[in-house]
Amino acid sequence: MKQLLSSTILFAVTTSLMHAEDVAKPWSSVTFSVAESNAAATVALQGSDSLTKVKLGIIGKSIEIPEVELEGIDKPVLDSAQLYFGEDWYGEWKEGEKPTPHYIIEMSYGEKSKFGNLPTVKFLFHSGKYQERIVLVQETANVWKEFRKLPGEPAVETGTTTRPASPSKDEAEINR
């Protein structure tokens, strides 16, 4: 009887463990560094329900975006963050002007569109300071509305940009 009882308990414990699932939890903060000599930088991000901190460290300088500039960036997907570096000009430039290296922190956030993609936010830094926030929101399969927000100003719709359409779930399965 004792052996039957212990076998039953072992079976029950094993069965309940087999039905358990591991569930990924969203990150509430992330910090990463890029060690490449001409683009060395550190990025620190925080937020769960909304983005609360964006900080870029470059060449011994730390630039943190004021929290008021992060309003509206809800449900940030911190593990989607990327850091981009450009050695040339960003935006308009004048003849004879020296190139200004720039950094862009880009990440997804919010709710998926009916096309299955999350909005994208980009934070632009150059000339030793934070310059602007760029938000892309999907409107059609390959057209995204662009909104730009300068520090202290409201966001302004600035047009659209085209991105390749995401493959359907069936196409994604075929391509695996």
N, CA, C and O of each residue as an XYZ file, in Angstrom:
704
protein
N       0.819     -1.188      0.000
C       0.000      0.000      0.000
C       0.872      1.264      0.000
O       0.595      2.226     -0.717
N       1.937      1.237      0.827
C       2.847      2.374      0.917
C       3.493      2.651     -0.446
O       3.634      3.808     -0.842
N       3.884      1.594     -1.158
C       4.511      1.747     -2.463
C       3.507      2.296     -3.478
O       3.878      3.119     -4.314
N       2.266      1.868     -3.427
C       1.228      2.348     -4.325
C       0.961      3.827     -4.086
O       0.796      4.581     -5.045
N       0.913      4.265     -2.812
C       0.674      5.657     -2.455
C       1.823      6.545     -2.951
O       1.574      7.611     -3.514
N       3.075      6.120     -2.749
C       4.210      6.928     -3.212
C       4.267      6.984     -4.738
O       4.656      8.011     -5.294
N       3.893      5.916     -5.422
C       3.849      5.929     -6.893
C       2.786      6.884     -7.387
O       2.994      7.582     -8.379
N       1.642      6.927     -6.708
C       0.555      7.830     -7.088
C       0.980      9.286     -6.893
O       0.717     10.125     -7.755
N       1.624      9.589     -5.787
C       2.101     10.956     -5.518
C       3.145     11.355     -6.558
O       3.091     12.464     -7.089
N       4.080     10.477     -6.852
C       5.109     10.761     -7.846
C       4.477     11.024     -9.210
O       4.887     11.948     -9.911
N       3.484     10.223     -9.593
C       2.789     10.415    -10.864
C       2.081     11.768    -10.885
O       2.133     12.480    -11.888
N       1.418     12.128     -9.777
C       0.695     13.403     -9.706
C       1.656     14.582     -9.818
O       1.369     15.540    -10.535
N       2.800     14.527     -9.116
C       3.786     15.604     -9.172
C       4.377     15.698    -10.578
O       4.510     16.799    -11.112
N       4.729     14.581    -11.178
C       5.304     14.569    -12.521
C       4.314     15.118    -13.537
O       4.696     15.895    -14.412
N       3.046     14.724    -13.435
C       2.019     15.196    -14.363
C       1.834     16.698    -14.245
O       1.723     17.383    -15.261
N       1.798     17.232    -13.013
C       1.607     18.675    -12.856
C       2.830     19.451    -13.354
O       2.673     20.563    -13.858
N       4.017     18.912    -13.232
C       5.205     19.587    -13.738
C       5.238     19.597    -15.258
O       5.724     20.554    -15.860
N       4.731     18.551    -15.880
C       4.738     18.483    -17.342
C       3.777     19.504    -17.945
O       3.968     19.919    -19.088
N       2.749     19.917    -17.204
C       1.779     20.863    -17.729
C       2.153     22.317    -17.442
O       1.486     23.230    -17.928
N       3.192     22.542    -16.674
C       3.632     23.904    -16.378
C       4.291     24.504    -17.613
O       4.936     23.793    -18.383
N       4.131     25.811    -17.803
C       4.762     26.504    -18.924
C       5.619     27.633    -18.398
O       5.275     28.288    -17.414
N       6.737     27.852    -19.062
C       7.555     29.003    -18.742
C       6.971     30.189    -19.487
O       6.655     30.086    -20.673
N       6.825     31.304    -18.807
C       6.247     32.502    -19.408
C       7.265     33.623    -19.286
O       7.740     33.930    -18.192
N       7.596     34.231    -20.416
C       8.541     35.350    -20.400
C       7.881     36.562    -19.749
O       6.716     36.856    -20.015
N       8.598     37.239    -18.928
C       8.110     38.463    -18.296
C       8.772     39.653    -18.966
O       9.963     39.604    -19.275
N       8.017     40.724    -19.196
C       8.631     41.897    -19.840
C       9.677     42.534    -18.933
O       9.538     42.546    -17.710
N      10.706     43.053    -19.546
C      11.774     43.714    -18.794
C      11.282     45.069    -18.324
O      10.539     45.739    -19.040
N      11.686     45.485    -17.127
C      11.330     46.825    -16.641
C      12.510     47.783    -16.776
O      12.355     48.994    -16.620
N      13.692     47.235    -17.068
C      14.840     48.091    -17.359
C      15.842     47.281    -18.172
O      15.913     46.055    -18.077
N      16.602     47.997    -18.960
C      17.643     47.359    -19.761
C      18.774     48.363    -19.944
O      18.543     49.556    -20.140
N      19.989     47.860    -19.876
C      21.172     48.676    -20.136
C      22.076     47.860    -21.044
O      22.322     46.680    -20.796
N      22.570     48.500    -22.102
C      23.511     47.808    -22.976
C      24.558     48.788    -23.459
O      24.340     49.999    -23.492
N      25.708     48.232    -23.835
C      26.837     49.052    -24.290
C      27.291     48.602    -25.666
O      27.198     47.427    -26.023
N      27.780     49.557    -26.419
C      28.404     49.302    -27.714
C      29.854     49.721    -27.546
O      30.142     50.872    -27.218
N      30.760     48.789    -27.771
C      32.178     49.067    -27.507
C      32.951     49.509    -28.735
O      34.131     49.839    -28.623
N      32.329     49.527    -29.893
C      33.027     49.911    -31.123
C      33.664     51.288    -30.930
O      32.998     52.220    -30.480
N      34.932     51.418    -31.263
C      35.692     52.624    -30.925
C      35.081     53.928    -31.448
O      35.055     54.918    -30.716
N      34.593     53.959    -32.684
C      34.074     55.231    -33.200
C      32.613     55.476    -32.816
O      32.084     56.558    -33.069
N      31.957     54.487    -32.211
C      30.553     54.646    -31.843
C      30.284     54.195    -30.411
O      29.149     53.854    -30.076
N      31.312     54.187    -29.563
C      31.165     53.694    -28.195
C      30.061     54.452    -27.472
O      30.038     55.683    -27.469
N      29.143     53.703    -26.858
C      28.015     54.319    -26.168
C      27.390     53.309    -25.215
O      27.578     52.099    -25.348
N      26.643     53.838    -24.254
C      25.851     53.032    -23.334
C      24.433     53.556    -23.357
O      24.209     54.766    -23.345
N      23.470     52.642    -23.391
C      22.052     53.000    -23.389
C      21.412     52.412    -22.144
O      21.640     51.248    -21.816
N      20.605     53.220    -21.444
C      19.840     52.757    -20.289
C      18.378     53.148    -20.495
O      18.068     54.310    -20.761
N      17.485     52.170    -20.371
C      16.047     52.386    -20.550
C      15.295     51.808    -19.363
O      15.696     50.788    -18.802
N      14.193     52.468    -18.980
C      13.345     51.963    -17.903
C      11.889     52.201    -18.256
O      11.548     53.166    -18.938
N      11.037     51.302    -17.778
C       9.606     51.471    -17.949
C       8.923     50.132    -18.034
O       9.517     49.144    -18.467
N       7.667     50.101    -17.618
C       6.863     48.892    -17.788
C       5.534     49.282    -18.432
O       5.288     48.933    -19.586
N       4.675     49.998    -17.708
C       3.424     50.475    -18.304
C       3.682     51.631    -19.266
O       2.994     51.777    -20.276
N       4.676     52.445    -18.941
C       5.076     53.540    -19.825
C       6.584     53.728    -19.714
O       7.197     53.329    -18.724
N       7.166     54.328    -20.721
C       8.602     54.572    -20.737
C       8.914     55.703    -19.764
O       8.318     56.777    -19.850
N       9.837     55.472    -18.844
C      10.146     56.476    -17.821
C      11.581     56.993    -17.880
O      11.895     58.016    -17.272
N      12.462     56.286    -18.615
C      13.856     56.740    -18.669
C      14.493     56.323    -19.978
O      14.384     55.171    -20.397
N      15.160     57.272    -20.623
C      16.008     57.014    -21.786
C      17.275     57.821    -21.558
O      17.240     59.045    -21.440
N      18.401     57.107    -21.499
C      19.676     57.759    -21.202
C      20.740     57.221    -22.147
O      20.871     56.011    -22.329
N      21.495     58.130    -22.741
C      22.587     57.772    -23.646
C      23.886     58.285    -23.050
O      24.002     59.466    -22.721
N      24.859     57.400    -22.910
C      26.188     57.786    -22.444
C      27.167     57.717    -23.595
O      27.330     56.663    -24.210
N      27.827     58.839    -23.899
C      28.822     58.874    -24.976
C      30.028     59.698    -24.544
O      29.881     60.781    -23.979
N      31.195     59.186    -24.810
C      32.463     59.880    -24.585
C      32.476     60.639    -23.250
O      32.739     61.841    -23.214
N      32.194     59.934    -22.176
C      32.235     60.536    -20.856
C      31.094     61.493    -20.551
O      31.126     62.180    -19.529
N      30.091     61.553    -21.412
C      28.956     62.449    -21.207
C      27.686     61.621    -21.132
O      27.543     60.633    -21.852
N      26.774     62.013    -20.274
C      25.503     61.319    -20.122
C      24.373     62.274    -20.505
O      24.290     63.390    -19.991
N      23.499     61.820    -21.417
C      22.377     62.644    -21.867
C      21.098     61.890    -21.533
O      20.852     60.811    -22.071
N      20.286     62.452    -20.649
C      19.022     61.816    -20.269
C      17.866     62.667    -20.787
O      17.844     63.885    -20.609
N      16.919     62.010    -21.424
C      15.745     62.711    -21.954
C      14.806     63.009    -20.790
O      14.506     62.107    -20.008
N      14.332     64.250    -20.651
C      13.385     64.557    -19.575
C      12.142     63.669    -19.688
O      11.654     63.409    -20.788
N      11.640     63.209    -18.547
C      10.509     62.278    -18.533
C       9.282     62.834    -19.250
O       8.526     62.070    -19.850
N       9.070     64.146    -19.202
C       7.926     64.755    -19.884
C       7.984     64.503    -21.396
O       6.943     64.450    -22.052
N       9.176     64.349    -21.947
C       9.341     64.089    -23.378
C       9.014     62.642    -23.746
O       8.932     62.305    -24.927
N       8.826     61.786    -22.737
C       8.536     60.368    -22.970
C       7.043     60.064    -22.884
O       6.633     58.920    -23.084
N       6.230     61.071    -22.591
C       4.784     60.861    -22.457
C       4.204     60.273    -23.734
O       4.566     60.673    -24.840
N       3.292     59.310    -23.563
C       2.636     58.681    -24.699
C       3.342     57.441    -25.216
O       2.822     56.753    -26.095
N       4.514     57.148    -24.687
C       5.229     55.936    -25.097
C       4.869     54.862    -24.067
O       5.613     54.606    -23.119
N       3.699     54.242    -24.285
C       3.162     53.246    -23.365
C       3.514     51.831    -23.822
O       3.721     51.572    -25.007
N       3.573     50.941    -22.863
C       3.913     49.531    -23.098
C       5.199     49.394    -23.911
O       5.199     48.766    -24.969
N       6.294     49.979    -23.420
C       7.559     49.876    -24.166
C       8.072     48.438    -24.194
O       7.969     47.712    -23.206
N       8.616     48.044    -25.324
C       9.215     46.717    -25.478
C      10.733     46.932    -25.393
O      11.424     47.048    -26.405
N      11.216     46.979    -24.162
C      12.611     47.360    -23.936
C      13.604     46.426    -24.607
O      14.670     46.863    -25.043
N      13.265     45.139    -24.695
C      14.221     44.218    -25.306
C      14.262     44.329    -26.830
O      15.004     43.594    -27.480
N      13.473     45.239    -27.407
C      13.550     45.495    -28.851
C      14.491     46.665    -29.168
O      14.716     46.982    -30.336
N      15.036     47.301    -28.134
C      15.857     48.508    -28.328
C      17.114     48.227    -29.135
O      17.788     47.213    -28.951
N      17.405     49.158    -30.032
C      18.606     49.122    -30.858
C      19.264     50.491    -30.793
O      18.590     51.503    -30.599
N      20.576     50.520    -30.955
C      21.302     51.779    -31.045
C      21.920     51.871    -32.430
O      22.649     50.976    -32.858
N      21.621     52.960    -33.127
C      22.174     53.198    -34.451
C      23.111     54.398    -34.377
O      22.873     55.340    -33.622
N      24.181     54.350    -35.170
C      25.181     55.403    -35.176
C      25.429     55.837    -36.610
O      25.554     55.001    -37.505
N      25.499     57.134    -36.827
C      25.808     57.664    -38.149
C      26.988     58.623    -38.060
O      27.028     59.487    -37.185
N      27.947     58.469    -38.966
C      29.127     59.337    -38.969
C      28.931     60.579    -39.821
O      29.695     61.537    -39.707
N      27.915     60.571    -40.674
C      27.682     61.694    -41.569
C      26.645     62.645    -40.992
O      26.312     62.586    -39.808
N      26.148     63.512    -41.843
C      25.169     64.508    -41.431
C      23.831     63.865    -41.129
O      23.503     62.809    -41.670
N      23.075     64.494    -40.280
C      21.689     64.106    -40.058
C      20.844     65.329    -40.353
O      21.068     66.390    -39.771
N      19.892     65.201    -41.231
C      19.042     66.341    -41.579
C      19.750     67.278    -42.533
O      20.641     66.867    -43.276
N      19.348     68.551    -42.509
C      19.905     69.545    -43.422
C      21.328     69.924    -43.014
O      21.671     69.903    -41.832
N      22.140     70.265    -43.993
C      23.501     70.710    -43.715
C      23.881     71.769    -44.728
O      23.299     71.873    -45.808
N      24.878     72.552    -44.345
C      25.343     73.649    -45.202
C      26.665     73.277    -45.848
O      27.443     72.500    -45.296
N      26.910     73.838    -47.019
C      28.162     73.611    -47.743
C      29.347     73.965    -46.845
O      29.359     75.027    -46.223
N      30.336     73.087    -46.776
C      31.533     73.332    -45.981
C      31.387     72.953    -44.510
O      32.365     73.001    -43.763
N      30.211     72.588    -44.093
C      29.960     72.215    -42.698
C      30.566     70.833    -42.416
O      30.535     69.945    -43.268
N      31.117     70.670    -41.211
C      31.681     69.383    -40.826
C      30.549     68.413    -40.478
O      29.528     68.831    -39.931
N      30.715     67.122    -40.789
C      29.696     66.130    -40.421
C      29.506     66.063    -38.903
O      30.460     66.219    -38.141
N      28.284     65.833    -38.484
C      27.968     65.698    -37.062
C      27.532     64.268    -36.788
O      26.449     63.869    -37.216
N      28.345     63.484    -36.087
C      27.919     62.122    -35.756
C      26.607     62.159    -34.959
O      26.371     63.071    -34.166
N      25.779     61.167    -35.184
C      24.512     61.115    -34.462
C      24.227     59.693    -34.001
O      24.741     58.720    -34.552
N      23.394     59.607    -32.976
C      22.956     58.332    -32.415
C      21.434     58.309    -32.435
O      20.789     59.333    -32.209
N      20.870     57.152    -32.702
C      19.426     56.975    -32.646
C      19.139     55.731    -31.819
O      19.634     54.645    -32.122
N      18.338     55.897    -30.774
C      17.842     54.753    -30.004
C      16.457     54.464    -30.562
O      15.597     55.344    -30.583
N      16.240     53.242    -31.013
C      14.969     52.857    -31.619
C      14.396     51.647    -30.891
O      15.131     50.734    -30.513
N      13.076     51.644    -30.696
C      12.422     50.505    -30.054
C      10.941     50.472    -30.406
O      10.384     51.461    -30.883
N      10.316     49.336    -30.168
C       8.879     49.165    -30.368
C       8.152     49.478    -29.064
O       8.737     49.449    -27.981
N       6.857     49.779    -29.199
C       6.030     50.034    -28.013
C       4.566     49.891    -28.401
O       4.235     49.726    -29.576
N       3.696     49.955    -27.403
C       2.261     50.055    -27.648
C       1.568     48.787    -28.060
O       1.995     47.682    -27.728
N       0.471     48.970    -28.805
C      -0.393     47.884    -29.269
C      -0.136     47.603    -30.741
O       0.171     48.512    -31.513
N      -0.263     46.337    -31.125
C      -0.089     45.961    -32.523
C      -1.185     46.579    -33.380
O      -2.333     46.703    -32.953
N      -0.814     46.962    -34.584
C      -1.790     47.444    -35.560
C      -2.556     46.245    -36.106
O      -2.214     45.099    -35.816
N      -3.578     46.509    -36.884
C      -4.322     45.400    -37.491
C      -3.452     44.638    -38.482
O      -3.839     43.566    -38.948
N      -2.287     45.177    -38.806
C      -1.346     44.515    -39.705
C      -0.303     43.703    -38.936
O       0.575     43.081    -39.534
N      -0.408     43.715    -37.606
C       0.444     42.874    -36.766
C       1.750     43.482    -36.301
O       2.596     42.771    -35.759
N       1.941     44.787    -36.497
C       3.198     45.426    -36.087
C       2.969     46.462    -34.999
O       1.919     47.101    -34.940
N       3.958     46.614    -34.151
C       3.925     47.633    -33.097
C       4.425     48.966    -33.648
O       5.219     48.986    -34.588
N       3.968     50.082    -33.071
C       4.558     51.372    -33.431
C       6.053     51.379    -33.069
O       6.503     50.596    -32.233
N       6.792     52.259    -33.699
C       8.226     52.410    -33.452
C       8.494     53.817    -32.960
O       7.914     54.778    -33.465
N       9.377     53.942    -31.967
C       9.814     55.258    -31.523
C      11.328     55.326    -31.684
O      12.046     54.368    -31.399
N      11.796     56.492    -32.152
C      13.230     56.746    -32.312
C      13.570     58.017    -31.546
O      12.837     59.003    -31.610
N      14.677     57.989    -30.825
C      15.173     59.160    -30.107
C      16.494     59.560    -30.751
O      17.444     58.777    -30.764
N      16.552     60.771    -31.281
C      17.719     61.259    -32.011
C      18.595     62.135    -31.113
O      18.107     63.043    -30.441
N      19.893     61.845    -31.117
C      20.891     62.619    -30.376
C      21.978     63.044    -31.352
O      22.476     62.221    -32.120
N      22.351     64.314    -31.329
C      23.556     64.777    -32.023
C      23.955     66.126    -31.456
O      23.184     66.764    -30.739
N      25.147     66.547    -31.776
C      25.717     67.799    -31.261
C      25.708     67.819    -29.731
O      25.543     68.874    -29.118
N      25.887     66.638    -29.117
C      25.983     66.540    -27.669
C      24.688     66.685    -26.909
O      24.715     66.883    -25.694
N      23.521     66.590    -27.597
C      22.251     66.703    -26.874
C      21.136     65.933    -27.578
O      21.258     65.525    -28.733
N      20.044     65.750    -26.831
C      18.843     65.123    -27.380
C      18.186     66.119    -28.315
O      18.030     67.289    -27.966
N      17.793     65.663    -29.513
C      17.252     66.569    -30.517
C      15.746     66.416    -30.747
O      15.018     67.409    -30.759
N      15.271     65.167    -30.932
C      13.859     64.975    -31.225
C      13.453     63.515    -31.090
O      14.281     62.605    -31.049
N      12.110     63.334    -31.021
C      11.502     62.009    -30.971
C      10.736     61.811    -32.279
O      10.014     62.702    -32.727
N      10.901     60.645    -32.879
C      10.225     60.308    -34.132
C       9.401     59.047    -33.874
O       9.934     58.032    -33.426
N       8.103     59.119    -34.158
C       7.213     57.975    -33.966
C       6.668     57.549    -35.321
O       6.252     58.385    -36.124
N       6.674     56.254    -35.568
C       6.107     55.684    -36.782
C       4.955     54.759    -36.389
O       5.134     53.835    -35.595
N       3.759     55.020    -36.959
C       2.557     54.242    -36.662
C       2.039     53.671    -37.974
O       1.825     54.408    -38.937
N       1.838     52.364    -38.012
C       1.422     51.704    -39.244
C      -0.012     52.059    -39.627
O      -0.930     51.958    -38.812
N      -0.190     52.481    -40.894
C      -1.501     52.855    -41.433
C      -2.041     51.826    -42.418
O      -3.234     51.523    -42.411
N      -1.162     51.287    -43.269
C      -1.538     50.241    -44.214
C      -0.454     49.169    -44.149
O       0.452     49.247    -43.319
N      -0.546     48.182    -45.014
C       0.432     47.089    -44.980
C       1.871     47.586    -45.070
O       2.764     46.993    -44.464
N       2.116     48.684    -45.830
C       3.499     49.154    -45.954
C       3.663     50.672    -45.823
O       4.727     51.203    -46.143
N       2.629     51.374    -45.362
C       2.728     52.827    -45.149
C       2.588     53.127    -43.662
O       1.663     52.661    -42.998
N       3.531     53.917    -43.161
C       3.580     54.296    -41.750
C       3.503     55.813    -41.650
O       4.223     56.516    -42.359
N       2.627     56.333    -40.767
C       2.573     57.769    -40.501
C       3.744     58.130    -39.606
O       4.104     57.378    -38.700
N       4.340     59.297    -39.872
C       5.478     59.765    -39.083
C       5.069     60.989    -38.283
O       4.453     61.916    -38.809
N       5.423     60.977    -36.993
C       5.191     62.109    -36.098
C       6.523     62.486    -35.483
O       7.269     61.615    -35.035
N       6.832     63.784    -35.456
C       8.076     64.269    -34.844
C       7.740     65.201    -33.691
O       6.803     65.996    -33.757
N       8.535     65.080    -32.629
C       8.326     65.909    -31.450
C       9.656     66.492    -31.008
O      10.555     65.764    -30.587
N       9.774     67.806    -31.106
C      10.949     68.512    -30.596
C      10.765     68.738    -29.099
O       9.629     68.833    -28.634
N      11.851     68.826    -28.331
C      11.714     69.062    -26.892
C      10.859     70.296    -26.597
O      11.073     71.366    -27.168
N       9.893     70.128    -25.700
C       9.031     71.231    -25.284
C       7.917     71.569    -26.255
O       7.124     72.470    -25.984
N       7.837     70.875    -27.374
C       6.820     71.137    -28.394
C       5.871     69.950    -28.497
O       6.221     68.846    -28.081
N       4.671     70.159    -29.046
C       3.774     69.016    -29.274
C       4.246     68.204    -30.486
O       4.976     68.708    -31.339
N       3.819     66.947    -30.545
C       4.144     66.104    -31.696
C       3.400     66.616    -32.921
O       2.252     67.050    -32.830
N       4.069     66.560    -34.065
C       3.499     67.047    -35.322
C       3.598     65.926    -36.356
O       4.650     65.303    -36.504
N       2.494     65.670    -37.073
C       2.534     64.692    -38.156
C       3.346     65.297    -39.296
O       3.061     66.402    -39.757
N       4.363     64.558    -39.747
C       5.260     65.105    -40.768
C       5.180     64.374    -42.104
O       5.927     64.696    -43.028
N       4.299     63.411    -42.217
C       4.152     62.701    -43.481
C       4.105     61.209    -43.276
O       3.738     60.725    -42.206
N       4.482     60.481    -44.317
C       4.482     59.024    -44.244
C       5.815     58.489    -44.742
O       6.579     59.178    -45.418
N       6.060     57.252    -44.389
C       7.229     56.549    -44.883
C       6.782     55.157    -45.291
O       5.795     54.639    -44.769
N       7.497     54.558    -46.212
C       7.143     53.225    -46.689
C       8.125     52.217    -46.118
O       9.340     52.417    -46.136
N       7.567     51.139    -45.617
C       8.364     50.015    -45.130
C       7.832     48.760    -45.805
O       6.649     48.700    -46.141
N       8.673     47.764    -46.009
C       8.180     46.524    -46.610
C       7.077     45.922    -45.749
O       7.140     45.979    -44.521
N       6.068     45.349    -46.394
C       4.986     44.694    -45.659
C       5.536     43.469    -44.950
O       6.397     42.767    -45.480
N       5.032     43.217    -43.741
C       5.424     42.020    -43.006
C       4.806     40.810    -43.679
O       3.680     40.887    -44.170
N       5.525     39.684    -43.713
C       4.942     38.496    -44.324
C       3.769     37.999    -43.487
O       3.740     38.187    -42.271
N       2.803     37.366    -44.145
C       1.675     36.789    -43.410
C       2.199     35.649    -42.553
O       3.326     35.194    -42.745
N       1.386     35.185    -41.605
C       1.803     34.071    -40.752
C       2.133     32.843    -41.596
O       3.096     32.133    -41.307
N       1.336     32.588    -42.641
C       1.597     31.423    -43.503
C       2.938     31.574    -44.205
O       3.705     30.614    -44.273
N       3.237     32.763    -44.731
C       4.518     32.989    -45.411
C       5.682     32.866    -44.435
O       6.734     32.326    -44.777
N       5.484     33.378    -43.199
C       6.538     33.283    -42.179
C       6.840     31.826    -41.850
O       8.002     31.466    -41.659
N       5.799     30.971    -41.780
C       6.008     29.546    -41.508
C       6.788     28.904    -42.642
O       7.694     28.108    -42.394
N       6.451     29.237    -43.882
C       7.132     28.668    -45.056
C       8.598     29.056    -45.065
O       9.452     28.244    -45.421
N       8.906     30.305    -44.671
C      10.272     30.829    -44.711
C      11.149     30.336    -43.566
O      12.348     30.615    -43.555
N      10.596     29.629    -42.625
C      11.407     29.154    -41.488
C      12.317     28.080    -41.879
O      13.066     27.571    -41.045
